[in-house]
Amino acid sequence: MSKKKGLSAEEKRTRMMEIFFETKDVFQLKDMEKIAPKEKGITAMSVKEVLQNNIFAIKSWAKRKFGFEENKIDKNFGIPEDFDYLD
């Protein structure tokens, strides 16, 4: 028997998005760290990383699609300047 393999980054991202699409709600990080493991099998320790990743991807998409400047995206969506360095 092989060891159980964890979820891939893409599987985690997809499952995390399901939470938002199904509930149509917003959450604090601490709430997502409780909900994601229980409902979607995403370990609590990886929740923050997964979320930090659907934000960089969204920012990248908005820059390409609409030509928005990164600092304007951050300002309009309340993303702190030091977001890269959050612990």
C-alpha positions, -999 to 999 in steps of 0.1 A, spaced: 0 0 0 13 35 -8 12 64 15 -18 87 11 -8 116 -11 -18 151 -1 -38 175 -23 -19 193 -51 -18 231 -50 -44 232 -78 -67 209 -59 -64 231 -28 -71 262 -49 -101 246 -65 -116 234 -32 -109 268 -16 -128 286 -44 -157 262 -39 -161 275 -4 -165 311 -17 -188 301 -46 -210 279 -24 -214 304 4 -211 336 -15 -196 351 16 -163 366 29 -143 352 58 -115 361 82 -83 340 78 -89 323 112 -124 313 100 -110 298 68 -85 279 88 -114 262 106 -137 258 76 -113 245 49 -100 215 68 -135 204 79 -154 210 47 -128 205 19 -99 185 34 -73 213 31 -49 214 60 -52 244 82 -15 251 78 -18 255 40 -49 277 40 -30 310 42 -6 300 14 -35 290 -8 -53 323 -2 -21 343 -8 -14 326 -40 -63 330 -57 -47 370 -45 -15 372 -66 -33 353 -94 -62 377 -94 -39 407 -93 -20 393 -123 -52 387 -142 -65 422 -135 -32 437 -147 -33 418 -179 -70 421 -186 -76 457 -177 -41 472 -177 -44 482 -140 -13 493 -122 -4 470 -92 -4 499 -67 -39 509 -78 -52 473 -74 -37 472 -39 -52 505 -29 -87 498 -43 -89 463 -27 -72 472 6 -42 450 0 -13 462 22 20 473 6 39 446 25 15 418 15 45 398 1 59 397 36 30 387 57 37 359 82 
